Amino acid sequence: MIPKVHIGKLIKQKVEQRSLSITEFAKLIHRSRSDVYYIYDCESIDIALLLQISDVLDFDFIENYYCNSKTKTTEFEYVLLTFLQEDERPDTLPENSVLMKKTK
């Protein structure tokens, strides 16, 4: 099971740590202020937007909140790896991982 992470709250926390205003953050991600408030309320988020936010905030939300979790699922890993090029895929997956079977 994917860990219970409220991604919007985590994004808000990182924005505040960077001392960015809502307006500044909205401009950096090319969204409106109301979009930012919506993002803060989201428990899940589009991966493309999350990657953009990660880049703007210089913080890898995927690595830090999903990939390092002991409760991550092979389904999430599989979805994530489908976005990676073959040479970018980690070689540290367990031998019995569903991912190893699906990506070979």
N, C-alpha and C positions, 0 to 999 in steps of 0.2 A: 504494500500500500504506500502511496505517495505521502510523505509527511504532511501534517496539517500546518501549512505555512500560509499566512495571510500576506500575500505579496505586496498588496497596496500599503499596508502598515509598514512593511520593511522599506519600501521605496520612500515613503514619507519620512521615516527615521533617517535615511541616508541623505535626503534632500536637506533636512534640518541640520544634520551634522556638517554639511557643506556650507551652511548659512546662506542657502539660496532662498529667495522669495518664491512664492507660487508663480508670479509673473516671469521671473528669470528662468525658472525651471521650464515653464511652458514654452518660452522662446527657444530654449536649448533643444527641446524635443519636437519643436515645430507643431505644437498643439495649443489649444486655448486653455485659459484658466479653468473653465468648467470641465474640460477633459482631464486636467490634473486632479481636480477634486474627485472625479469619477474613478480615476486610476487608484487614488488613495483608498477608495471604498471596495475595490476589487479583491476578491480572494484568489482569483486566477487572472491571467493576462496572456494576450497573444505573444507568441515567442518572438516575433519580429520586433514588436514594441519593447519587450523586455530586453532584447539585445541592444536596441537603441538606447534605452535608459541606462543599461549597464555601461555602455560606452561613454555617455554623457557624465555619469556619476563616477566613472572609473572604478567600478565595483562589479564583479562578476556574480550576479544573483544566482545564476544557474549552478555554477561551481560551488558556491558557498552555502546555498540552502537546499539544493536538491542532490547534487552528485556526491556530496560528502555525508549524506544522511545514511545511517545504518538501516533505515526503513524504506529506502528507495526500491522501486519495482523494476523488474526487467522490462516491463512494458514501457515505462518512462525512458529507460535507457535506450530501448530500441527506437523510440520516436526521436530522441535526441540524436542518436547516431545516424539516423537517416539524413540529417542535415549536415553531417560532417563528411568531408572527403575521406577516401580510403586511407590516405597517409596521415590524417589527423586523428584517427580513431585510437583510443587508448589500447595498449597491449597488455594491460594489467587486469583484464577481466578474468574471473575464475574459469577454469577449464569446463565446468559444467554449466556455464551461463547460457541462458537461452539466446543471448545476444551473439555469442560465439557461433552458435549453430545457424542463426538467421543471417548473419553478416558474411558468412564464408561462401 
